[in-house]
């Protein structure tokens, strides 16, 4: 498995608007007709020698913190620790290619499998945004998570 930076908006859009992935990621089944790739994000393509497997999206939050999300295509869900391996590669990529000290992400309260996944990666819950999103037509709390990239203080 590899990660490669990509700016190919067609490829990014094709992955992010996969109907099953879009529904799970956004809590709605209908992809807006005018959907556009957000150019404020950077994207790492998750792939192997045969397949594009998904994306990791990255966006600076502060000079020390980067927001990250993983978008794995459904055909790779629950197979051979692909999600875990891709996320670990993504964290290593951030360490190797940036100066960020922490990553953060957020997850709707109802997404129990993602909470388990983040715990396996050693993300730490750090807060709640009450009614922070609409998921499956209902207001839902968002759980905030951070991950310490464990940099030395002089880096």
Secondary structure, 3 states (H helix, E strand, C coil): CEEEEECCHHHHHHHHCCHHHHHHHHCCCCCCCCCCCCCCCEEEEEECCCCEEEEEEEEECCCCEEEEEEEECHHHCCCCCHHHHHHHHHHHHHHHHCCCCEEEEEEECCCHHHHHHHHHCCCEEEEEEEEEEEECCEEEEEEEEEEECCCCCCC
